[in-house]
């Protein structure tokens, strides 16, 4: 045991640091609200899936018979919750067990960092990940991120091991685990293409045949992991899609957001628009899930969405590029403060309103009179702009040092993937969790670059 601690004391420290902070956040949220806060939104849907599967043998979001099957959610997280429910006859332990699993992300960030940069950079990056407010906030909620994030990071760690060592079995394991991650959280579905592309390039040093073979095996292994679920969807729902929420559902939401961007929709929620298109009534917490839980509705909504996007291609591209840039600097910390019952949790939007009006005196007066908690939120909201600025310096530094290093290109592709895919959606902090490690690593490098430049400048002046 002592030897184990000596060998992995930093990993243990990072795990415990993140877990303690998550448990503290869970305790405060329970005091300010109740335990039910952790079961809202996605949690409500996952509970419905589990109860229906246990009681009726149906993977369904219906709250009453006939319990029609769905592919709106992928199977692994509901299966995980079902095991917990079967053991404890309650979903409450999933809050704390999920937080513990999620805390494994911090040591995995450290291990990934060590494959690319120095141990010091890796450790500081992992600390930043462990203390970042949204990561601490998210850990207790019944949502796929609880287990998807560490599984995804494990796949990335193994891929980095492959790029560094050249041992092919690392990438094959990375591909398999990436498939598991996609079955937990479909947003990672296309990430395997980055693995295949870089593997193809890396293997060119041997032969073009080996490149094709390795890249093809990466895709085949990934597909093999997904295949039982895909076959089920084809047999039961007559569709090969992994998830209606991650394919046609995303396309519909993109068109809804596009229409909001164009001013065609004001306060009309997405499920009301879906009602109009489908000609049906969809009520309750599972509104959108009810709209697209069968392939026929999904196809109708997707056809409508594709037509809308094609008719407004230039506006869609402009909207997406703007949101991709904002994805990196925006935050959802106001939602944390709202759940913590801190006044003026919407202070960021109010400040934006003052700035748009160019009412700087009004802004100064407003900030002066808000609560201490709101002032803290203002400071915290500056966190991501600073991180992104430092990360840009880090990117410049690494490519100036060695632009041929495949690990550096992987970092860049890792960062670009999620904004390219998810930038238009509002709940950005959940999606940003997946790229926080790479951003923090680059930010640490950028910080030290600035520090070195400052020290050189001081010496010259002396």
C-alpha positions, -999 to 999 in steps of 0.1 A, spaced: 0 0 0 28 24 9 45 17 -24 13 22 -43 8 56 -26 44 66 -34 40 56 -71 6 74 -75 5 100 -48 -2 128 -73 -30 109 -90 -45 101 -56 -42 138 -45 -60 150 -77 -88 124 -73 -94 134 -37 -91 171 -44 -118 169 -70 -140 145 -50 -139 167 -19 -148 198 -39 -177 179 -56 -190 166 -23 -189 201 -8 -208 214 -38 -234 186 -35 -238 194 2 -244 231 -4 -268 225 -33 -288 201 -11 -290 227 16 -300 255 -8 -325 233 -27 -331 196 -21 -317 163 -32 -342 164 -61 -321 191 -79 -298 164 -91 -326 145 -108 -339 173 -131 -337 175 -169 -316 146 -182 -318 129 -148 -356 127 -151 -353 110 -185 -327 85 -174 -348 75 -143 -378 70 -166 -357 47 -189 -345 27 -160 -379 22 -143 -395 13 -176 -367 -12 -183 -370 -28 -149 -407 -29 -146 -418 -34 -183 -386 -46 -201 -388 -16 -224 -362 9 -232 -388 37 -234 -393 73 -223 -431 68 -221 -447 74 -187 -476 51 -195 -484 22 -218 -477 12 -246 -440 21 -237 -428 26 -272 -390 20 -276 -367 49 -282 -331 57 -293 -332 92 -279 -307 81 -252 -279 57 -257 -277 26 -235 -247 26 -212 -255 53 -187 -291 40 -182 -275 5 -177 -251 21 -151 -280 37 -133 -300 4 -135 -272 -15 -117 -272 12 -89 -310 11 -86 -310 -27 -85 -285 -27 -56 -298 2 -36 -334 4 -47 -328 41 -51 -312 66 -75 -298 87 -47 -265 68 -44 -258 75 -81 -253 112 -71 -223 103 -49 -210 72 -68 -212 92 -101 -193 121 -85 -165 97 -74 -163 82 -109 -163 117 -124 -134 126 -101 -112 101 -119 -111 127 -147 -85 148 -128 -58 121 -125 -65 111 -162 -59 147 -172 -26 145 -154 -16 113 -172 -26 127 -206 -5 159 -198 26 138 -189 24 121 -224 26 155 -241 44 180 -218 64 181 -186 51 166 -153 48 201 -139 26 213 -167 5 182 -165 0 185 -127 -10 222 -128 -34 215 -157 -50 187 -137 -54 210 -107 -71 236 -129 -95 209 -142 -102 197 -107 -111 231 -93 -129 245 -124 -164 255 -111 -185 238 -137 -167 205 -133 -173 206 -96 -209 216 -101 -216 189 -128 -203 158 -110 -233 151 -88 -261 155 -114 -276 124 -130 -263 131 -165 -241 111 -189 -210 133 -181 -206 115 -148 -191 85 -165 -186 97 -201 -160 122 -192 -134 99 -176 -141 72 -202 -134 97 -230 -103 109 -212 -91 73 -209 -94 69 -247 -75 101 -252 -47 90 -228 -43 57 -247 -42 75 -280 -15 98 -267 4 67 -255 1 54 -291 14 86 -307 43 87 -283 53 51 -282 42 39 -317 27 7 -302 -4 -1 -322 -23 -19 -294 -27 15 -276 -47 29 -305 -69 -2 -308 -78 0 -271 -83 38 -276 -107 30 -304 -127 4 -284 -130 27 -254 -139 56 -277 -168 34 -289 -179 30 -253 -177 67 -247 -200 73 -278 -225 49 -264 -225 70 -232 -224 104 -248 -230 105 -285 -213 139 -289 -180 120 -291 -192 99 -320 -171 114 -347 -140 119 -326 -127 85 -338 -120 101 -372 -93 121 -355 -78 89 -342 -80 73 -376 -65 103 -395 -35 108 -372 -29 70 -371 -29 70 -409 -3 98 -409 18 82 -381 20 49 -398 32 63 -432 67 60 -418 64 23 -424 42 20 -455 10 33 -471 -4 -2 -467 2 -2 -429 -14 32 -427 -46 20 -444 -46 -11 -423 -43 7 -390 -68 34 -398 -93 8 -411 -89 -13 -379 -95 18 -358 -128 24 -375 -138 -13 -375 -131 -18 -338 -151 14 -330 -180 2 -352 -179 -32 -337 -184 -17 -302 -214 3 -315 -229 -25 -337 -251 -42 -311 -269 -9 -304 -271 1 -341 -285 -33 -350 -311 -30 -322 -321 4 -335 -324 -10 -371 -345 -40 -360 -367 -21 -335 -369 14 -349 -359 9 -386 -330 34 -383 -292 30 -382 -287 62 -362 -269 60 -329 -293 84 -312 -321 106 -324 -310 133 -300 -275 133 -315 -283 130 -352 -317 142 -366 -325 158 -333 -294 179 -335 -302 189 -370 -337 200 -359 -323 220 -330 -298 237 -353 -327 249 -375 -345 261 -345 -315 281 -333 -310 294 -369 -346 307 -369 -340 324 -336 -308 339 -350 -328 352 -380 -356 366 -358 -382 342 -371 -387 328 -336 -387 349 -304 -397 332 -272 -413 302 -287 -397 271 -272 -383 244 -294 -409 218 -285 -438 242 -295 -421 246 -329 -419 208 -331 -456 206 -323 -464 228 -353 -442 208 -377 -455 174 -365 -491 184 -359 -491 167 -325 -491 177 -288 -460 171 -268 -461 181 -231 -440 176 -200 -403 173 -191 -397 149 -220 -412 173 -246 -385 171 -273 -378 135 -265 -415 127 -271 -413 146 -304 -384 126 -318 -385 93 -300 -396 75 -331 -379 74 -365 -409 88 -384 -411 120 -363 -373 123 -364 -373 122 -402 -400 148 -405 -382 172 -382 -349 165 -399 -363 171 -434 -378 204 -422 -345 214 -406 -324 206 -437 -347 226 -459 -344 256 -435 -306 254 -433 -302 250 -471 -324 281 -476 -302 302 -452 -268 287 -457 -249 320 -454 -267 329 -422 -262 294 -407 -224 295 -414 -221 330 -399 -241 320 -368 -220 288 -364 -187 306 -367 -197 333 -342 -209 307 -318 -177 286 -323 -156 316 -312 -179 324 -283 -179 287 -272 -144 290 -259 -149 322 -238 -185 319 -226 -195 302 -194 -226 290 -176 -214 300 -141 -246 321 -137 -265 288 -136 -244 277 -107 -250 309 -88 -287 306 -95 -289 272 -80 -268 284 -50 -295 311 -45 -271 340 -49 -287 372 -59 -281 388 -94 -271 354 -108 -280 369 -142 -255 397 -138 -235 387 -169 -265 394 -192 -272 427 -174 -236 438 -178 -239 429 -215 -270 451 -217 -252 480 -203 -223 475 -227 -245 473 -257 -261 507 -246 -226 521 -240 -239 531 -205 -206 529 -187 -216 551 -158 -248 531 -153 -227 499 -154 -203 512 -128 -231 522 -105 -248 488 -110 -217 468 -102 -211 490 -71 -244 481 -56 -247 444 -63 -240 417 -37 -205 403 -30 -216 370 -45 -224 388 -78 -190 406 -78 -174 372 -74 -194 360 -104 -180 389 -124 -145 379 -115 -151 343 -122 -165 351 -156 -131 366 -166 -116 331 -161 -122 318 -196 -111 348 -216 -78 347 -197 -75 309 -202 -81 313 -239 -56 341 -243 -30 321 -225 -39 290 -246 -34 309 -278 1 318 -266 6 282 -258 -4 271 -293 20 296 -308 48 284 -285 44 246 -292 41 250 -330 71 273 -331 90 247 -311 81 217 -332 53 220 -357 57 184 -368 48 168 -335 16 148 -340 7 152 -303 5 190 -307 -17 186 -338 -39 162 -318 -43 188 -291 -54 213 -316 -79 190 -333 -92 179 -298 -100 216 -290 -116 223 -324 -138 192 -325 -164 202 -299 -169 239 -309 -173 227 -345 -200 202 -334 -218 218 -304 -211 255 -306 -247 266 -313 -262 250 -282 -268 269 -249 -255 244 -223 -219 250 -235 -202 242 -202 -212 206 -203 -196 202 -238 -166 223 -229 -157 199 -201 -144 175 -228 -118 201 -240 -109 217 -207 -78 195 -203 -62 206 -236 -71 242 -230 -56 242 -195 -24 225 -207 -19 251 -234 -28 279 -210 -1 268 -185 24 268 -213 12 303 -223 16 315 -187 52 303 -184 59 319 -218 46 352 -205 65 348 -173 98 341 -191 93 371 -214 86 393 -183 118 380 -166 139 387 -197 124 422 -199 132 429 -163 168 417 -167 173 439 -198 160 469 -179 184 461 -150 
